[in-house]
Amino acid sequence: MDVEAARLAEDVDVSLAIARRTVQVLRDDLSREEDELEAVDREFRESLSYRIGSMLCPNFRS
């Protein structure tokens, strides 16, 4: 029984380590995606199309 408990504890430790690494990778990916979206949004807001749309239709900004 002690051997089974030790194996189970080891399996849980490995699973927990994998889960932590997965969460970290997902956070890193999300951070990169947010940075990319901010850059695209900034580029769009500086574009001529956005400026023209903002002048012609004040609700265009929202």
C-alpha positions as CSV (number, residue, x, y, z in Angstrom):
1,M,0.0,0.0,0.0
2,D,2.8,2.4,0.8
3,V,4.3,1.7,-2.6
4,E,1.0,2.5,-4.3
5,A,0.7,5.7,-2.3
6,A,4.2,6.8,-3.2
7,R,3.5,6.1,-6.9
8,L,0.3,8.0,-6.7
9,A,2.0,10.9,-5.0
10,E,4.7,10.9,-7.7
11,D,2.1,10.9,-10.4
12,V,0.3,13.8,-8.8
13,D,3.6,15.7,-8.5
14,V,4.3,15.1,-12.2
15,S,0.8,16.1,-13.2
16,L,1.0,19.3,-11.2
17,A,4.4,20.2,-12.7
18,I,2.9,19.7,-16.2
19,A,-0.2,21.7,-15.3
20,R,2.0,24.6,-14.0
21,R,4.1,24.6,-17.1
22,T,1.0,24.5,-19.3
23,V,-0.5,27.5,-17.5
24,Q,2.8,29.4,-17.9
25,V,2.9,28.7,-21.6
26,L,-0.7,29.8,-22.0
27,R,0.0,33.0,-20.1
28,D,3.0,33.7,-22.3
29,D,0.9,33.1,-25.4
30,L,-1.9,35.3,-24.2
31,S,0.6,38.1,-23.4
32,R,2.1,37.9,-26.9
33,E,-1.4,37.9,-28.4
34,E,-2.4,41.0,-26.3
35,D,0.7,42.8,-27.4
36,E,0.0,42.0,-31.0
37,L,-3.6,43.1,-30.7
38,E,-2.5,46.4,-29.1
39,A,-0.1,47.0,-32.0
40,V,-2.8,46.3,-34.6
41,D,-5.3,48.5,-32.8
42,R,-2.7,51.3,-32.5
43,E,-1.8,51.0,-36.2
44,F,-5.5,51.1,-37.2
45,R,-6.2,54.2,-35.0
46,E,-3.3,56.0,-36.7
47,S,-4.6,55.0,-40.2
48,L,-6.2,57.4,-42.7
49,S,-9.3,55.2,-42.8
50,Y,-9.9,55.5,-39.1
51,R,-9.4,59.3,-39.1
52,I,-11.8,59.7,-42.1
53,G,-14.4,57.4,-40.4
54,S,-14.0,59.4,-37.2
55,M,-14.7,62.7,-38.9
56,L,-17.6,61.4,-41.0
57,C,-19.3,59.4,-38.2
58,P,-18.5,60.3,-34.6
59,N,-19.9,56.9,-33.4
60,F,-17.2,55.2,-35.6
61,R,-14.7,55.5,-32.7
62,S,-16.7,53.2,-30.4
